[in-house]
């Protein structure tokens, strides 16, 4: 273990490491690493719980353990707020963006735990399947639908994924980043296949996600190798130094940069690497979709920002046009295709693509405002999306969630409060003032203008207008259309789901009306920049 | 010459002597907060306040009046240099370069308006308790009246043109709400819309004036603008433009030519509203605006000439049309139009006339409100009949109404010793004293107007209260005229006292002119009179007596048909007057029709052009969406291929960047 770290982390490269006869064990600052260590610990403990506790006890212990662990880690992040530095022999960077995004991921993860733990929604309890290993169509597959209980392994899987996300945004070397990428992705592939209803769709989503994820990981890894070949190091700071000295003459550098970008853009769901997003969002159990949409997006943008601001910061004039093009393509593809969607979760999936494009505007700004704007946007988007997907879990027919939009007609008359908060969340996604979405869009667009990306911002505003169409269409459906055919049944969920909807909606409102504290926090986190 | 003197006077007295608020003046805002709170309670309280609504509304108005009196006497106790009290409430627009403070200015000019608005307002609130007793919407009515009081008070108390404009618009809104109070009557709804549209024209004028002020001076506060005028910081052309656009606003609110057409139609509202808003207070806002902006008008001879032309046309127009109508409220409405014409005439004369305009405005506020309340009482007693040809001999049945209406009538025709005698005579005198041909023309118009006023007012008075009864107390159309309850007659009596004494009290010894000096400058008395005042007074009386005699001969001594003769049997002049001198038709043909065509064209071009483009874009995006989603096949191999393509493009692009 220590050898690996030394080889990757010490700047002198493998030659030196190999030549050295004794290898010093790097000192690990456990205190500063405590948030991610807590989450890893919780994940391990969750595995032990799975092994030793009976089914009924797991149902109670796992959510408490996982949720408690996330909260504890969040507290640790808050306590560490003033710490800056490169830890663990250059493997991990603790700085403003790391702490901000780790905290954000933990909050979203805790909210998602609430949704996963909800057991009053489906007749047998919970939206996750009781036994994932039963093949669809096999005997007993139908009985599975009403089987009690759920695969409680979901909790440790989530914890591992969260740990991976936290490490992803904190990694200071490409190798650690790759490991984190895998840690965060593999549990997600499994989680995507755990839906209680429509098992086939769910498993298809899981397989697709896995295959494409592996494909993109390969790109990332290849890019890593090329960069190592160029710089002789995988440490972001050293790559930056090498890029500044060798400059523009090395094909490896540019090839590696492009391939790294592919791996990261896949994770954020940017076009043309977005194809998995709608399918996986639709197939995965809705709480997992919420977790992915909010958490993965933060982690992937965190890593993208770190790689491109730290390692390739000196080359920003070279990569910015590419980022522009990707951002424009992503916004247009997401917004335009969303118009003809008839499934709520696919709609939110394409909306996620469009939002990735908007956030890329902040990334392409390549300035401090872009960093803080991106971070604010991620927070706003996460709260809104989790709450919106929580609403989706509540609107059901006899056959699971009423994902077909036609079923949502007239929901406003049936459940005005629920439909009202969903409408509000949609308005936030559309970026209407007095919502978090507006402030988020405003801050990234402002950063874009400050970064001389005016045409990009113009395109972004135009796409927002297109995007507003399909959000408002859902509102019109809910409030101004008469219900046709079978009405959706709005299930009375437990406090857990309502709490999630409530927190998400209130935060969306709060960040829209009084965004200043969070803006200040994001600015403060971004001002000190990335350590290297 | 006189204008130069007055200009200097403004610089010395008008603009610089504004003092900060102390003591009771710190609470000037209470004046408008009280009725505003009343309106809020009544509107938000809903049906819960149905039973007490009229009392709350009246109390709010009365409280405001009492507080106005307190402030008035406090102000009276000060020396004349400290009588312009300004209190800033808050900063409304702190935009860079445009700073607008919301503040109130309690000075002699606004103080008399405050007393007029709240005093007459309170009386009419009391009257309405009886008049609207059986109306299911009485609470709403009182709420709107309170809202009107608050708006009107904001209009006259503001110390900034922009804030005045807010009051101006709020007044327009409450007027609109009250005209269409009986909105189930199509005529009332149409009249309200008409009032709103015509007032829009003036509002645009006022707005342009404010923009011009801001563009040239950089501020819209009274002090700032008037100081700039005094320092000749505004060019003559701009000053005239500001004055003329202000005049457009003033003319629309005050029903002056060519924007007078809405006022007679506005009589569709409940009669107390006609008395309060469309006779005594709101319609005088135009006069207030010109008097308040006196430095601007003093500085622009051209603008004042336009004011005089508008005033002269309006005086005659109102009188002529007033002679032809049989509807008692319409006659009073046109009478209002022409009386405000007198006020415009006065303020158009410049420093010599500002005070006279305000003087006539106050006297008119009393007697016209009294006349309208009397008319309301008659209409009330005659089961909502308004046609004077169906009245006659009513004096026996409603003696209090007869006496109070009669006193108002005598006041308006200028019977010696009553209000109108003092105030109107002064204006006629000032018109002649203007000198030159224009002076003679204006004087003769004013004199002729006095005669016509005597004629049509005598006509309507005689038709209503004297002569033979043209109604019956039996049969299907039976009328049972009766005197109104005390709650209605009491305000009429109070206003009758005002009609009798107000003019004398205000004029004799120049008391009001002296009082108003800090606000509008010293009245510049012209040394030489064109006609000896005594001779002119006699002449005016003779003309008025002629008007009365004409009416007496025609409508008292000869029988009057209960149905108006058809157009074919009367003179062309009468026909024209009956049709509002075809001004409505003119407006319809010249302004409304082309406007409608323009609107239709714009709607058409929007539907075809803009909407076409929008729908085209929408359809295009939708089609694009349908085509793009086909890429989403659901097959992993397709997705992987698109990723690969994307990667190749990305790599290619970056290598291209590198190579460049």
Interface residues (C-beta under 8 A of the other chain):
Chain A: X207 X208 X211 X212 X215 X216 X219 X248 X251 X254 X255 X257 X258 X259 X261 X262 X266 X271 X272 X273 X275 X276 X278 X279 X318 X319 X321 X322 X325 X326 X333 X336 X337 X338 X339 X340 X341 X466 X469
Chain B: X618 X621 X622 X624 X625 X626 X628 X629 X631 X632 X634 X636 X638 X639 X640 X642 X643 X645 X646 X647 X649 X650 X651 X653 X654 X655 X657 X658
